[in-house]
Amino acid sequence: MMKETHGAQTADVARFTLPIRPDLVGVHSYGAPQLDVAARLNVNENPFPLPDDVVEAVTESVRSVVSGLNRYPDRDATELRAALAVYAGAETPARVSAEQVWVANGSNEVMHHLFLAFGGPGQSALSFSPTYSMYPEYARDTFTRFAFVPRDDEFQIDVALALAAISEERPSIVIVTSPNNPTGTVLPGHHLREIADAALAHGAMLVVDEAYAEFRRDGTPSALELLDQYPNLVVTRTMSKAFGLAGARVGYAIAADSAVIDALCVVRLPYHLSAVTQAVALAALGHARTLLAQVAMLRDERDRLFDWLVDEGFTTLPSDANFIMFSGVDDRDRVWRALLDQGVLIRQPEPAGWLRVSIGTPRENDMFRSALRIATGRSPVAHDQLTEGSR
């Protein structure tokens, strides 16, 4: 009897196939190459290690919570949300309270929560391509219909097309990415207001993804300035870039209406943000001035690299982020591989024909210059050709 049962079980095992969702069959997970090379300039990380005083502060902050790790963390991250309200509130005339702030494991989880709360079956989301490639995946995961409006030839949002699409699609979520990834371009303030008006008129949430906000050039406004004017507005940000905390996974949102945060509380997983993560983020916020000094250096490096690319004859987009998108190579796959062979890893984004380089340390940026000249058939950059500020 046991033998026959075993035979039946073996047959069942042989016939078994994973009952995976049909729409996920053959789909590959999101991810950029993680390679051990001399200059990793492909995922827009802050290239500088945390300064020693910040390391000490983070270590002490984590040490203070370690003995209590047998208990669940503060599920509402009360102290961290209050600190983020102070930090973000400095950029807007509106009063920002902790009740208007949401924090999660990177801005990816924040955005996923927004789709869970305001998307879903029968709902749709709208954004403007090319842009961050994860948005359609949030929609897929939450069974939200997703629509793209193409950007113009300069990778700006065509406001007339945007308003028409909002009117026709009537989405529950409109996503504007500014500075945009992968282009680095920003949406002018008056155009953002037009889109915000249309989203409000049609009952849509307007989510402005400002993951790279701290890198924007002087005079470039933030959507935070509109918080007290649009009750449907949510601004999302991250501590991965400017604060150099990509490995800590901390993202946050600031909503005009605290009812948005109440909705996000409903869809989160229990105790989603660990006590360690909260401690790390609080320590970093306490040293914001030190960390933002690194941002100023990266902005200077970006502007120098932009000028160099233009001088070399590449088509280059002005950037308000910590990366630059450029074109003007005969075969981007070959150039990408030639750069990698020299220890420089950059990104091949959409659209086709363009490349994107993250801003690294001065040494990494010099490596990129030399490698790109070799990869494109130019002579290597001589030492006396390097910009003084990049040495």
RODOVO-448010 format. One line per field, with one value per residue (C-alpha): residue in one letter; residue number from 1; x, y, z. Coordinates in pm, 1 decimal. Example, Ala and Ser with C-alpha at 12.3 -4.5 7.8 and 13.67 -1.06 7.14 Angstrom:
% residues 2
code	[A/S]
pos	[1/2]
u	[1230.0/1367.0]
v	[-450.0/-106.0]
w	[780.0/714.0]
This chain:
% residues 391
code	[M/M/K/E/T/H/G/A/Q/T/A/D/V/A/R/F/T/L/P/I/R/P/D/L/V/G/V/H/S/Y/G/A/P/Q/L/D/V/A/A/R/L/N/V/N/E/N/P/F/P/L/P/D/D/V/V/E/A/V/T/E/S/V/R/S/V/V/S/G/L/N/R/Y/P/D/R/D/A/T/E/L/R/A/A/L/A/V/Y/A/G/A/E/T/P/A/R/V/S/A/E/Q/V/W/V/A/N/G/S/N/E/V/M/H/H/L/F/L/A/F/G/G/P/G/Q/S/A/L/S/F/S/P/T/Y/S/M/Y/P/E/Y/A/R/D/T/F/T/R/F/A/F/V/P/R/D/D/E/F/Q/I/D/V/A/L/A/L/A/A/I/S/E/E/R/P/S/I/V/I/V/T/S/P/N/N/P/T/G/T/V/L/P/G/H/H/L/R/E/I/A/D/A/A/L/A/H/G/A/M/L/V/V/D/E/A/Y/A/E/F/R/R/D/G/T/P/S/A/L/E/L/L/D/Q/Y/P/N/L/V/V/T/R/T/M/S/K/A/F/G/L/A/G/A/R/V/G/Y/A/I/A/A/D/S/A/V/I/D/A/L/C/V/V/R/L/P/Y/H/L/S/A/V/T/Q/A/V/A/L/A/A/L/G/H/A/R/T/L/L/A/Q/V/A/M/L/R/D/E/R/D/R/L/F/D/W/L/V/D/E/G/F/T/T/L/P/S/D/A/N/F/I/M/F/S/G/V/D/D/R/D/R/V/W/R/A/L/L/D/Q/G/V/L/I/R/Q/P/E/P/A/G/W/L/R/V/S/I/G/T/P/R/E/N/D/M/F/R/S/A/L/R/I/A/T/G/R/S/P/V/A/H/D/Q/L/T/E/G/S/R]
pos	[1/2/3/4/5/6/7/8/9/10/11/12/13/14/15/16/17/18/19/20/21/22/23/24/25/26/27/28/29/30/31/32/33/34/35/36/37/38/39/40/41/42/43/44/45/46/47/48/49/50/51/52/53/54/55/56/57/58/59/60/61/62/63/64/65/66/67/68/69/70/71/72/73/74/75/76/77/78/79/80/81/82/83/84/85/86/87/88/89/90/91/92/93/94/95/96/97/98/99/100/101/102/103/104/105/106/107/108/109/110/111/112/113/114/115/116/117/118/119/120/121/122/123/124/125/126/127/128/129/130/131/132/133/134/135/136/137/138/139/140/141/142/143/144/145/146/147/148/149/150/151/152/153/154/155/156/157/158/159/160/161/162/163/164/165/166/167/168/169/170/171/172/173/174/175/176/177/178/179/180/181/182/183/184/185/186/187/188/189/190/191/192/193/194/195/196/197/198/199/200/201/202/203/204/205/206/207/208/209/210/211/212/213/214/215/216/217/218/219/220/221/222/223/224/225/226/227/228/229/230/231/232/233/234/235/236/237/238/239/240/241/242/243/244/245/246/247/248/249/250/251/252/253/254/255/256/257/258/259/260/261/262/263/264/265/266/267/268/269/270/271/272/273/274/275/276/277/278/279/280/281/282/283/284/285/286/287/288/289/290/291/292/293/294/295/296/297/298/299/300/301/302/303/304/305/306/307/308/309/310/311/312/313/314/315/316/317/318/319/320/321/322/323/324/325/326/327/328/329/330/331/332/333/334/335/336/337/338/339/340/341/342/343/344/345/346/347/348/349/350/351/352/353/354/355/356/357/358/359/360/361/362/363/364/365/366/367/368/369/370/371/372/373/374/375/376/377/378/379/380/381/382/383/384/385/386/387/388/389/390/391]
u	[0.0/277.6/452.4/145.4/91.7/454.5/413.1/111.9/299.6/594.7/365.9/209.5/553.0/648.0/333.8/350.6/394.9/409.3/67.8/223.9/2.1/-30.9/79.2/407.6/510.5/837.0/873.0/1216.8/1268.7/1388.0/1758.0/2070.0/2407.5/2594.8/2955.3/3278.1/3445.5/3656.8/3385.8/3023.6/2831.6/2510.4/2256.0/2280.2/2425.1/2605.8/2968.2/3104.1/3118.4/2951.4/3187.8/3343.7/3130.9/2814.3/2933.6/2985.2/2642.8/2472.7/2660.5/2553.6/2195.9/2179.1/2349.5/2074.7/1804.8/1987.5/1903.2/1534.9/1526.3/1328.9/1036.1/859.1/958.3/742.3/504.1/423.3/788.0/668.9/1006.0/1139.5/828.6/853.1/1219.2/1136.6/854.5/1106.9/1354.5/1101.0/910.8/1209.7/1134.3/772.2/570.5/308.1/319.8/427.4/333.9/439.4/84.5/150.1/464.0/493.6/814.9/897.4/1174.7/1288.8/1068.0/989.5/783.9/627.3/514.7/391.9/180.8/32.8/-65.6/-215.0/-421.8/-527.6/-488.8/-630.9/-882.5/-1087.5/-838.7/-561.2/-234.2/-75.0/285.6/515.6/775.9/1063.9/1067.5/1139.3/1082.1/934.2/602.2/441.9/555.2/375.8/69.1/108.5/144.2/-172.7/-379.1/-388.6/-415.8/-114.4/-85.4/209.6/207.3/525.1/750.8/854.6/1184.5/1358.8/1214.8/982.9/618.0/391.1/134.1/-138.0/-102.8/-91.4/-413.6/-590.8/-476.4/-591.5/-931.2/-967.4/-811.1/-945.7/-673.7/-677.8/-300.1/-92.4/284.6/521.6/891.9/1094.1/1391.1/1308.0/1490.5/1665.0/1672.3/1751.5/1504.0/1262.2/905.7/873.2/658.7/383.5/345.0/325.1/43.4/-149.7/-118.6/-207.8/-521.3/-626.4/-559.9/-762.2/-1050.2/-1072.7/-1033.4/-683.6/-395.6/-93.5/226.7/544.4/848.8/1138.3/1395.5/1670.7/1535.0/1843.9/2054.5/1840.5/2000.5/1949.5/1614.5/1446.4/1126.9/1003.7/646.7/655.9/586.9/236.0/133.8/-109.4/-276.0/-356.4/-519.3/-450.5/-71.9/183.8/559.3/784.4/1153.1/1436.6/1738.1/1921.7/2076.2/2156.1/2198.2/2408.5/2178.5/2105.7/2191.5/1960.6/1644.3/1460.9/1204.4/926.7/625.3/478.5/105.6/-103.6/-380.9/-306.9/-596.5/-357.4/-126.8/-421.4/-491.4/-128.0/-140.7/-418.7/-220.0/124.5/253.4/269.9/588.4/722.8/1009.0/1264.1/1392.1/1742.7/1632.9/1458.2/1767.4/1996.7/1770.3/1734.7/2110.9/2160.7/1899.4/2086.5/2387.8/2201.2/2432.4/2741.4/2579.1/2434.0/2784.9/2860.2/2560.0/2706.0/3028.2/2837.2/2641.3/2967.3/3108.6/2790.3/2810.1/3177.3/3108.1/2815.1/3039.7/3303.2/3052.5/2926.1/3281.1/3347.8/3053.1/2801.2/2431.4/2380.3/2069.5/2093.9/2045.4/1901.5/1988.5/2309.3/2341.7/2362.5/2200.2/2386.2/2392.2/2609.6/2778.2/2759.9/2676.4/2579.9/2607.0/2965.1/3052.3/2891.7/3096.3/3416.3/3363.8/3303.8/3622.7/3803.0/3635.7/3362.5/3000.5/2724.0/2359.0/2178.9/1837.6/1534.4/1520.8/1746.6/2064.5/2120.0/2353.9/2332.3/2625.3/2593.0/2811.4/3094.1/3393.3/3634.4/3861.0/3571.4/3455.9/3808.7/3811.1/3484.6/3622.3/3929.6/3736.0/3471.4/3731.4/3894.9/3558.5/3452.4/3782.6/3911.4/4252.7/4270.7/4231.3/4575.8/4640.9/4657.4/4320.0/4132.9/3932.0/4104.2/3801.4/3787.2/4135.4]
v	[0.0/240.5/158.0/241.6/567.2/659.6/590.6/819.2/1094.5/1060.0/1096.8/1405.5/1553.8/1489.1/1664.4/1961.5/2309.7/2631.8/2801.3/3141.1/3427.6/3414.3/3776.7/3699.5/3404.4/3483.9/3822.8/3908.7/4107.1/4467.9/4522.8/4690.7/4512.8/4491.7/4444.9/4489.2/4755.6/5060.5/5314.4/5211.4/5492.7/5315.9/5342.1/5705.3/5629.8/5887.5/5780.2/5910.5/5687.7/5837.5/6079.5/5954.9/6174.5/6048.2/5686.9/5742.3/5899.6/5618.5/5356.7/5513.0/5551.3/5185.6/5080.0/5255.0/5031.7/4700.1/4580.8/4630.3/4433.6/4161.9/4405.3/4524.5/4871.6/5180.5/5086.7/5451.4/5569.6/5869.9/6028.0/5978.7/6123.2/6429.1/6478.9/6442.2/6696.6/6950.1/6871.8/6885.7/7174.9/7403.3/7405.9/7517.7/7803.6/7546.4/7400.1/7034.6/6810.6/6455.4/6347.5/6450.4/6238.0/5871.9/5670.8/5325.6/5103.7/5329.9/5546.0/5227.1/5098.0/5440.5/5437.6/5079.7/5183.7/5468.5/5225.5/4987.6/5266.0/5462.0/5214.4/4865.4/4692.5/4944.2/5224.0/5360.6/5550.1/5789.9/5903.2/6048.2/5842.9/5795.3/5788.3/5557.3/5201.5/5073.2/5259.1/5000.8/4727.8/4893.3/4902.5/4537.0/4428.0/4613.2/4530.4/4897.9/4992.0/5199.1/5456.1/5659.0/5996.5/6043.4/6338.1/6579.0/6578.7/6757.0/6505.8/6761.9/6694.3/6824.2/6992.7/7000.0/6623.6/6572.0/6763.7/6581.5/6243.7/6323.5/6428.9/6117.4/5857.8/5998.4/5821.6/5790.5/5854.6/6095.9/6063.3/6345.6/6271.7/6587.9/6576.5/6296.9/5966.5/5890.2/6232.1/6464.3/6720.8/6913.4/7025.6/7406.8/7526.8/7680.5/7355.5/7157.6/7386.1/7320.3/6944.8/6977.7/7174.7/6908.3/6622.7/6798.3/6871.5/6503.5/6364.5/6221.6/6202.7/6393.6/6219.0/6417.5/6192.5/6406.7/6137.8/6369.1/6695.3/6791.9/6792.7/7043.1/7365.6/7692.5/7849.4/7521.9/7496.3/7193.6/7065.4/7102.1/7470.9/7376.6/7168.1/7422.3/7474.0/7120.6/6871.1/6590.5/6644.6/6392.8/6450.7/6145.9/6155.0/5927.0/5929.3/5692.6/5962.6/6291.7/6133.0/5843.2/5583.5/5358.4/5057.3/5163.8/5182.7/5492.6/5675.5/5909.7/6101.6/6436.9/6466.8/6781.6/6596.9/6374.2/6151.9/6022.3/5896.4/5730.2/5541.2/5430.8/5297.8/5064.4/4900.2/4874.4/4548.7/4539.1/4688.2/4747.8/4976.3/4821.3/4990.2/4979.2/5158.1/5426.5/5476.2/5509.0/5762.4/5974.5/5991.9/6092.1/6366.9/6499.1/6546.2/6679.6/6979.0/6756.9/6522.9/6800.1/6945.1/6630.8/6714.2/7055.7/6888.8/6644.1/6927.2/7101.4/6777.9/6726.3/7071.6/7026.1/6689.3/6834.6/7108.6/6850.7/6628.9/6929.2/7032.2/6678.2/6702.3/6477.4/6564.1/6623.0/6704.5/6967.7/6780.8/6871.5/6526.6/6339.6/6189.2/6300.7/6145.2/6187.6/6057.4/6091.0/5749.4/5522.1/5204.3/5243.0/4869.1/4866.0/5185.3/5054.6/4734.6/4927.5/5138.9/4829.3/4672.2/4975.4/4937.2/5199.7/5085.7/5318.8/5265.5/5203.9/5358.5/5408.1/5565.4/5381.0/5557.4/5730.7/5654.1/5770.3/5826.0/5880.4/6148.6/5987.0/6107.1/6337.9/6036.9/5826.0/6108.3/6138.7/5763.6/5802.3/6086.8/5890.3/5568.2/5741.9/5904.5/5566.6/5393.3/5649.0/5660.0/5982.0/6004.5/5945.5/6251.3/6383.5/6492.6/6858.8/6833.7/6744.4/7021.1/7167.9/7102.8/6735.2/6646.3]
w	[0.0/90.7/-234.8/-443.1/-257.2/-309.2/-681.1/-701.1/-518.2/-755.2/-1053.2/-899.4/-843.0/-1204.5/-1330.1/-1094.9/-1240.1/-1044.9/-1028.9/-1104.9/-1213.8/-1594.6/-1636.4/-1456.6/-1672.8/-1847.9/-1677.9/-1540.7/-1223.3/-1226.2/-1174.1/-1303.3/-1330.3/-999.3/-1105.9/-915.1/-1128.5/-1052.8/-1141.2/-1080.6/-1246.8/-1346.4/-1061.0/-945.1/-604.4/-395.0/-456.1/-126.1/183.8/489.3/669.0/991.6/1217.6/1047.7/1079.3/1450.9/1490.3/1298.7/1499.9/1828.8/1710.2/1609.9/1933.0/2128.8/1976.5/1950.7/2300.3/2223.1/1898.7/2074.2/2052.7/1740.2/1616.6/1638.3/1359.7/1286.9/1287.5/1487.4/1563.2/1211.8/1049.0/1273.0/1175.5/806.4/844.6/975.7/696.8/412.7/565.9/516.7/140.9/155.2/302.5/399.2/748.4/728.2/1019.8/1100.5/1015.3/653.7/622.3/530.1/543.1/408.1/270.1/-10.0/-228.2/-421.6/-129.3/-81.1/-444.4/-412.6/-113.1/-318.5/-593.7/-338.4/-185.0/-493.1/-779.1/-820.9/-1048.5/-1241.1/-1171.4/-1389.0/-1355.7/-1601.4/-1646.4/-1912.6/-2098.2/-2094.3/-1717.0/-1424.3/-1542.4/-1215.8/-1243.9/-1476.6/-1236.9/-944.3/-1167.7/-1264.5/-901.8/-800.5/-1112.4/-1207.2/-1574.3/-1679.8/-1958.2/-2086.6/-2258.4/-2468.0/-2388.2/-2661.7/-2852.0/-2563.2/-2313.1/-2158.0/-2083.2/-2359.8/-2138.1/-2403.8/-2453.2/-2077.2/-2014.4/-2297.2/-2164.1/-1809.8/-1943.1/-2158.8/-1928.6/-1599.9/-1400.4/-1024.5/-1015.9/-1224.2/-1178.4/-1265.6/-1217.0/-1168.4/-1197.3/-1435.4/-1450.5/-1687.5/-1856.6/-1561.9/-1694.7/-1469.8/-1525.4/-1506.4/-1217.6/-1431.6/-1625.0/-1301.7/-1188.4/-1510.1/-1461.3/-1093.0/-1184.5/-1434.7/-1192.4/-922.1/-1159.3/-1257.6/-905.4/-950.7/-704.8/-833.3/-726.6/-792.8/-766.4/-643.4/-571.2/-700.3/-559.8/-360.9/-679.5/-868.7/-983.1/-796.3/-874.6/-971.9/-764.1/-572.7/-579.1/-200.9/-259.1/-378.4/-77.4/64.1/-276.2/-398.2/-160.1/-408.6/-408.7/-279.6/-312.3/-281.9/-195.8/-88.0/141.3/-94.7/-312.2/-138.5/204.6/76.8/235.1/-63.1/151.6/434.4/219.3/340.0/129.9/228.2/104.8/203.1/140.7/133.1/316.5/615.7/503.1/234.6/509.4/682.8/359.1/329.5/686.0/575.0/294.7/457.2/598.2/979.3/1127.4/778.3/884.9/1120.2/1435.9/1287.3/970.7/1172.0/1389.3/1086.3/917.7/1230.9/1275.5/911.3/936.2/1238.8/1009.7/706.8/668.4/641.8/391.6/177.6/143.9/-58.4/-275.5/-354.2/-467.4/-686.3/-845.5/-933.2/-1076.0/-1278.5/-1431.8/-1521.1/-1679.3/-1871.9/-2015.5/-2107.6/-2290.2/-2485.5/-2575.3/-2695.9/-2934.2/-2759.7/-2748.9/-2378.9/-2174.9/-1900.3/-1572.7/-1233.5/-1098.4/-1011.3/-1359.2/-1720.5/-2027.0/-2354.4/-2711.0/-3017.4/-3028.8/-3332.9/-3142.6/-2779.3/-2704.3/-2827.5/-2640.3/-2320.6/-2346.3/-2427.1/-2116.4/-1905.3/-2039.9/-1894.2/-1555.2/-1603.4/-1570.0/-1694.8/-1795.1/-2123.6/-2057.1/-2268.9/-2523.9/-2765.2/-2869.6/-2536.5/-2246.7/-1884.8/-1651.8/-1277.8/-1123.4/-930.3/-736.3/-921.1/-987.5/-1120.6/-1345.0/-1487.0/-1550.3/-1740.3/-1952.6/-2053.4/-2112.2/-2323.1/-2546.0/-2605.7/-2658.7/-2919.0/-3105.6/-2958.9/-2796.0/-2421.1/-2198.7/-2114.7/-1758.5/-1855.0/-2030.7/-1712.4/-1551.4/-1247.9/-1029.2/-1119.8/-996.6]
